[in-house]
Amino acid sequence: MSRMLPRMALALATVQLTRVRGAGVALPVAIGVLIACVGASASAIAGVPWARVASVAFVPLHSLAVGIGALSVLSGDALVELHGSTPFGVRAVQTARGALLALAGTVGALAMFAPLHALGVVYGDIGWASALSPVCGAVVLALTAYAVVAIMESPRAAAFFVVLAWVVLSFFWDPNLAGDPVLQRAVPMALALAAAAGAWLSLGSPERACAKAVGAR
């Protein structure tokens, strides 16, 4: 059985990558590249100082795109619940999707940050350590989406909490800690990981399976 686990994990990841590659994988990378192009255009047209200030408004849009894309992937597929009768189970499928979403968000954040950093457009840039801000921001929103979809039954409520997390992170938390990307992301990452751990337990609970079974009748 232990020899089969790597093969099963690879098969699960491959299947889920096929399922989520549009909104889950392509969207975060495409948005990251698009924001980098916007920053480059702004610096060429209005100058680097203005573009640097404006980046406070357009750079956080990447993590929002990751969160909304994660919501659509994690809550918009009715086939997910059918995995409860397979060897993988709902928890493994959702966790695999969440991991793929976080990875795609990381790639998209780096695709956005690298050219902006090279142009000097990143606000409060202290070098490559500043990449922690967009990278961890994308991961935090992906984990938040994973957690709220697992815990809440209503897609609208899940969307509300994801957007609320983005607003608090982007407009209240980040501006006050712009010069310290490690502290800026340590607390949100800890909270998001704790929420994701609770969601992981919830997805595997017998009570949830029974509730789904009763609701399907």
Secondary structure, 3 states (H helix, E strand, C coil): CCCHHHHHHHHHHHHHHHHHHHHHHHHHHHHHHHHHHHHHHHHHHHCHHHHHHHHHHHCCHHHHHHHHHHHHHHHCCCCHHHHHHCCCHHHHHHHHHHHHHHHHHHHHHHHHHHHHHHHCCCCCCCCHHHHHHHHHHHHHHHHHHHHHHHHCCCHHHHHHHHHHHHHHHHHHHHHHHCCCHHHHHHHHHHHHHHHHHHHHHHHCCHHHHHHHHHHCC
